[in-house]
């Protein structure tokens, strides 16, 4: 009987000891990653995707005040970018004329407003009205080599309202994503080959005739810019 009482007391003491052990719970909450905020005053930029519409796009954004900046773009344009034309080429579709690439230029100006209360200018979300002018020059050739090469051009005036986000990977390197919609007005100065019958020679003469037209259309833009800031 005494042995049973001792055994029961031993088991009770061990149970009480285990029950009194502290249980530690580790709360491993994932920390929220914050965007890097920099205090630069200007950013030099290059926009590689603007090569698609024919721009070699360089830019400069600099601070105007605590919540806004000016974004300037400038550079050359190339019509028919990536397309080469041989003067002796025979057009398989039966066309008698074609275009060759020539250089032009563009320039753009945007006003950026950074509305976030907890960020400084050049950081994070922005909204921006943008005006841009583009001139594309091109040559017009006669595949039969009857006429000398003529000159054509396309003038574009674009106004878009953009929304973007400037994200800093380091103190001096940024990626600027943007997109927007707006309106464009275009003026085309083109030419076509005109055929005239000459009664004196009883043969046909050929000459370039003007083909000018203009009009407005909806415009959209999307892209990114890599920047170096100081």
Secondary structure, DSSP 4 states (H G I P E B T S, - for coil): -HHHHHHHHHHHHHHHHHHTSPPP----PPPPPPPP----SEEEEEEGGGGTTTB-EEEEEEEEETTEEEEEEEEEEETTTT----TT---TT--SEEEEE-EEEEEEEEEEE---TTS-TTSEEEEEEEEEEEEEEEEEEETTS-S--EEEEEEEEEEEEEEEEEEESSSSEEEEEEEEEEEEEEEEEEEEEEEEEETTTTEEEEEEEEEEEEEEEEEEEEEEEEEEE-
